[in-house]
């Protein structure tokens, strides 16, 4: 069961690396505009904020990867739990303030990973 949980944690980390790339580097590019339903003008005006948001997503990914790679299983569990909870809170907040879609794309995979981690 732990390997399934760790696969999901890896998936959540990979999603956040993808979010980092979208928000920091592709925000004003066609893929970023399409993904976030932005106009070029709106994207240009918000690009600094998006880059900052992308950086925070990178921190979440780094924390999850740290948890996956840490050699002490007990501390690894604590690290993964903390960062998955951070992702869930960010996803719920994003769903409440930006788009309900964030609940399914960000919070749900993290919640599933957290449940499986606790059951392992």
N, C-alpha and C positions, 0 to 999 in steps of 0.2 A: 504493500500500500504506500510506503514512503516514496518509492520511485515514481508512482503515479502523481503523488503530491508534488514531488520535485520537478516533474515534467511540466505540471501546471504552473508552478512558480517560475520556471524558466520561460514559459509562454508569456506570463504576465510581465516579466522583465523584458522580454523581446518586444512586446507591445509598447512598453515605455521607451525603449530605445527608438522604436519607430515614431512615437509621438515626438520625441526629441528632434529627430531629423525633420519631421513635418513642420514643427513649430519654429525651429531655429534656422533651417536652411531652405525649406520649400514653401514657407508661408505665402510669399508673393508670386510663386511659380504656379503653373496650371494645376498641378496635383494638389497643392495646398489650397488654392482658391476653390477648387471643386470639392475637396474634402470638407472644408469649413464653410462652404457656401458664402464666400466673401467676394466682394467686388475688388478689382485692383486698387481702387482708391481707399477702401476700408482696410484692406490688407496692408497697404503702405502706411497708413496712419497708425495701425496697431502692431507693426512688425517688432518694435522694441519690446512691447509687452509679451508678444507671442514667444520671442526668443527667451525671455526670462522664464516664462511658463515651461518652455521646452527644457531649459536647464534643470528646473525642479523635477521634471519627469525623468531626466537623466539621473538625478540623485536617487529617485525611487528605484530605478533599474539597478544602479550600483549597489544599493542596500540589499536588494533581493539576491543579486549575484554574490555579494559578500556572505549572505546567509547560506547560499548553496555551497560555497567553497570552504566555509569555515570548518576546521577539523574537529571541533568539540561539538558532538551532536546536541547536547543540551543548550549550548549557547547558540548554535545554528538555528535550532527551533525558535528560540526567543527572537533572534534577528529577523527570521522570515515572518514570524507572527507580527512583529512590530511594523515591518514595512508593508505587509499585506493589509493590515488595519489602516495604515496611512493611505494606501491606494483606494481602499473601500470608502474611507471618509471623503477623499478627494472626488471619487466617482459619484457619491451620493450628492455632494455639494454641487458638482458640475451638472448633474441631472436636475437638481432643483433650480439652478440659476441660469443654465445655458441651454441644455437640450436633454430630454429624457433618454435619448440614444446613448449618452455617456454611461448611464446606469448599466446598460447591457454590454457595452464595449469595454468598459474599464472596471466597474465595480463587481459585476457578476463573475467574471473569470477569477478575480482576486478572492471573492467570497467562496467560490467553489474550491480554490486551492487551499484556502484557510481551513475549510471544513475537512478536507482530505488530510491536511497536515495534522490537525487535531485528532483525527481518527487513526492515524498511522501509529 
